[in-house]
């Protein structure tokens, strides 16, 4: 099993991958299924890694929205037909940078 620092690195790597898929607008994002799929895959990776981090560690770092990261993964995997692309867009363009900063402070 991976240790916590490796799991945090996995999340950061997924964030970097998502950052590489930046598109100029929400309209372009809606039309680009490959980008949607690539971003959602990496959100799943983030949720998988977060879910493997111990509850004890998660409780010590409440500044990280662990349950939201894991919950997003669960919605994409189990409710893929219910995924709201506006929410995915908001995660990418509003939440990833603060999350990245917080995670980097843990390493």
N, C-alpha and C positions, 0 to 999 in steps of 0.2 A: 504494500500500500504506500502511496506517495505521502511524503510529509507535508505539513501545512505550507511551508514556503514554496514547495513545488506546485501545490494546488493554486496558491496565489499567483504564481508565475503563469499557470495555465489560463487563469482569468485575464491577466494582463495581456497575454498573447492573443486571446480571443478579442479583447478590446482593440488591440493594434490591428488585427485583421479587419474588424468592423470599420475602423478609421480609414482603412485603405479602400473601402467601398463607397466613400463619400460621393454623393450625387448633388447637383446644384440646387435642386428644389424638391418639394414634396410631390409635385406633379410628375417629375421625372422618376422619382422613387415609385410612384403608383404604376407607372408604365413598364418598369424594369423588374421582371420576375426573377431574373438571375440575382440581382442585388438583394431583393427581398429574401430569397432563399439563402443566400450567403450570410446575410445578417442574422436571420433567424437560426441558422445552424450554429453560428458562434454564440448567440444568446443561449442556446441549448448547452453548448460546451461550458459556458460560464455557470449555468445552473447546476450542471453535473459536478463541476469542481467545487462549487460552494456547498453542495449537499454532502460532500465527502469531508468537509472541514468539521471538526468536532464541535458539539454544542457548547462545550466549555470555552473554546476559543471564540466562537461566535458571540457568546455572552460577554466576553472580555472586550469585544470590539463592536459595541452597538452602533457606532458611527457608520458601519457598513450595513446596507439594507439586505441582509442575508435572505430573509424570507421573501422579499420582492424578487431577488435574483432567482431563487429556487422556484418561486411561484410563476415567474415568467416562463421558465423552462417547462414547467408542468402544463401551462396553458398551450404552449406551442406544440408540445409532444402529444398531449391527450385531447386537446380541443382545437387542433389545427384549423378546422373549418370555422372556428369562432375567433380567430386571431384578428384583431383590429389593427390595420396597418398604421392608423394615426398614432396608436399607442406605441408601436414599434418605432416609428419616426421620432416620437417624443423621447423615448428611452435613448435613442442614438444621439439626438441633437440637444438634449437637455440634461441627461443623467450620466452619460458615460464619462465625461471629463471630470466631474467631481468624484465619481467612483474611482477612476484611475488614480487621481491624486491621493485619495484616502488609502487605496491599496498600496501604492508605492511607499507611503509613510510607514506601512507595517513591515516592509522588507528591510 
